[in-house]
């Protein structure tokens, strides 16, 4: 009998630190700058609905503080 070993396929999912995203977006960092600082691809961040919401809230709150 052949044993089948279940190995994960593809790269493991990367976690996004949304608190850091909020802080950086309050400083008016671009999506590219945030992705670079977190070691992620821009497409990974842009695909996340939570990222878009938090980024918008951070930029709006950053404008208020000016």
C-alpha atoms as an extended CHARMM CRD file, in Angstrom:
* protein
*
        66  EXT
         1         1  UNK       CA              0.0000000000        0.0000000000        0.0000000000  PROA      1               0.0000000000
         2         2  UNK       CA              1.1190000000        3.5010000000       -0.7900000000  PROA      2               0.0000000000
         3         3  UNK       CA              0.7670000000        6.0580000000        1.9720000000  PROA      3               0.0000000000
         4         4  UNK       CA             -0.3640000000        9.4850000000        0.8990000000  PROA      4               0.0000000000
         5         5  UNK       CA              1.2400000000       12.2940000000        2.8590000000  PROA      5               0.0000000000
         6         6  UNK       CA             -0.8170000000       15.4550000000        3.0400000000  PROA      6               0.0000000000
         7         7  UNK       CA              1.5400000000       18.3120000000        2.3590000000  PROA      7               0.0000000000
         8         8  UNK       CA              0.3540000000       21.8880000000        2.1070000000  PROA      8               0.0000000000
         9         9  UNK       CA              0.3260000000       23.2330000000       -1.4200000000  PROA      9               0.0000000000
        10        10  UNK       CA              1.6120000000       26.7240000000       -2.1410000000  PROA      10              0.0000000000
        11        11  UNK       CA              2.9700000000       29.3900000000        0.1250000000  PROA      11              0.0000000000
        12        12  UNK       CA              1.6060000000       29.8360000000        3.6310000000  PROA      12              0.0000000000
        13        13  UNK       CA             -0.7820000000       32.7400000000        4.1560000000  PROA      13              0.0000000000
        14        14  UNK       CA              0.8200000000       35.9020000000        5.4670000000  PROA      14              0.0000000000
        15        15  UNK       CA             -0.7810000000       37.7670000000        8.3310000000  PROA      15              0.0000000000
        16        16  UNK       CA             -1.4340000000       41.4890000000        7.9820000000  PROA      16              0.0000000000
        17        17  UNK       CA             -0.9570000000       43.6600000000       11.0740000000  PROA      17              0.0000000000
        18        18  UNK       CA             -3.9280000000       45.9900000000       10.7370000000  PROA      18              0.0000000000
        19        19  UNK       CA             -2.8590000000       48.1610000000       13.6810000000  PROA      19              0.0000000000
        20        20  UNK       CA              0.3520000000       48.9760000000       11.8100000000  PROA      20              0.0000000000
        21        21  UNK       CA             -1.6110000000       49.6240000000        8.6060000000  PROA      21              0.0000000000
        22        22  UNK       CA             -3.7820000000       52.1230000000       10.4900000000  PROA      22              0.0000000000
        23        23  UNK       CA             -0.7700000000       53.9240000000       11.9890000000  PROA      23              0.0000000000
        24        24  UNK       CA              1.0250000000       54.1610000000        8.6490000000  PROA      24              0.0000000000
        25        25  UNK       CA             -2.0840000000       55.3240000000        6.8110000000  PROA      25              0.0000000000
        26        26  UNK       CA             -2.5320000000       58.0970000000        9.3960000000  PROA      26              0.0000000000
        27        27  UNK       CA              0.9440000000       59.2680000000        8.3650000000  PROA      27              0.0000000000
        28        28  UNK       CA             -0.3250000000       59.3100000000        4.7420000000  PROA      28              0.0000000000
        29        29  UNK       CA              1.9260000000       56.4750000000        3.5750000000  PROA      29              0.0000000000
        30        30  UNK       CA              0.9960000000       55.0410000000        0.1930000000  PROA      30              0.0000000000
        31        31  UNK       CA             -0.1160000000       51.4370000000       -0.2710000000  PROA      31              0.0000000000
        32        32  UNK       CA              3.2630000000       50.7050000000       -1.8370000000  PROA      32              0.0000000000
        33        33  UNK       CA              5.1260000000       52.1060000000        1.1720000000  PROA      33              0.0000000000
        34        34  UNK       CA              2.9650000000       50.1490000000        3.6160000000  PROA      34              0.0000000000
        35        35  UNK       CA              3.4440000000       46.9260000000        1.6590000000  PROA      35              0.0000000000
        36        36  UNK       CA              7.2080000000       47.4020000000        1.5600000000  PROA      36              0.0000000000
        37        37  UNK       CA              7.4580000000       48.1350000000        5.2810000000  PROA      37              0.0000000000
        38        38  UNK       CA              5.4500000000       44.9950000000        6.0900000000  PROA      38              0.0000000000
        39        39  UNK       CA              7.2940000000       42.7680000000        3.6140000000  PROA      39              0.0000000000
        40        40  UNK       CA              4.1880000000       42.0650000000        1.5390000000  PROA      40              0.0000000000
        41        41  UNK       CA              3.1530000000       42.5080000000       -2.0640000000  PROA      41              0.0000000000
        42        42  UNK       CA              0.8000000000       45.3860000000       -2.9160000000  PROA      42              0.0000000000
        43        43  UNK       CA             -1.6760000000       42.9650000000       -4.4910000000  PROA      43              0.0000000000
        44        44  UNK       CA             -1.8330000000       40.9710000000       -1.2580000000  PROA      44              0.0000000000
        45        45  UNK       CA             -2.8760000000       44.0730000000        0.6530000000  PROA      45              0.0000000000
        46        46  UNK       CA             -5.2110000000       45.4260000000       -2.0050000000  PROA      46              0.0000000000
        47        47  UNK       CA             -7.1060000000       42.1230000000       -2.1950000000  PROA      47              0.0000000000
        48        48  UNK       CA             -8.0410000000       42.3230000000        1.4710000000  PROA      48              0.0000000000
        49        49  UNK       CA            -11.3690000000       44.0490000000        2.1780000000  PROA      49              0.0000000000
        50        50  UNK       CA            -10.2690000000       44.7800000000        5.7550000000  PROA      50              0.0000000000
        51        51  UNK       CA             -7.1540000000       46.5470000000        4.4790000000  PROA      51              0.0000000000
        52        52  UNK       CA             -9.1320000000       48.8850000000        2.2580000000  PROA      52              0.0000000000
        53        53  UNK       CA            -11.4890000000       49.8070000000        5.0930000000  PROA      53              0.0000000000
        54        54  UNK       CA             -8.7060000000       50.4120000000        7.6150000000  PROA      54              0.0000000000
        55        55  UNK       CA             -6.5540000000       52.3140000000        5.1080000000  PROA      55              0.0000000000
        56        56  UNK       CA             -9.4660000000       54.6530000000        4.3010000000  PROA      56              0.0000000000
        57        57  UNK       CA            -10.2290000000       55.2180000000        7.9970000000  PROA      57              0.0000000000
        58        58  UNK       CA             -6.5480000000       55.8950000000        8.7480000000  PROA      58              0.0000000000
        59        59  UNK       CA             -6.1450000000       58.4350000000        5.9640000000  PROA      59              0.0000000000
        60        60  UNK       CA             -9.3660000000       60.1850000000        7.0030000000  PROA      60              0.0000000000
        61        61  UNK       CA             -8.2720000000       60.3160000000       10.6510000000  PROA      61              0.0000000000
        62        62  UNK       CA             -4.8520000000       61.5640000000        9.5550000000  PROA      62              0.0000000000
        63        63  UNK       CA             -6.4790000000       64.4440000000        7.6820000000  PROA      63              0.0000000000
        64        64  UNK       CA             -8.4900000000       65.3560000000       10.7830000000  PROA      64              0.0000000000
        65        65  UNK       CA             -5.3390000000       65.6100000000       12.8850000000  PROA      65              0.0000000000
        66        66  UNK       CA             -3.8160000000       68.1680000000       10.5310000000  PROA      66              0.0000000000
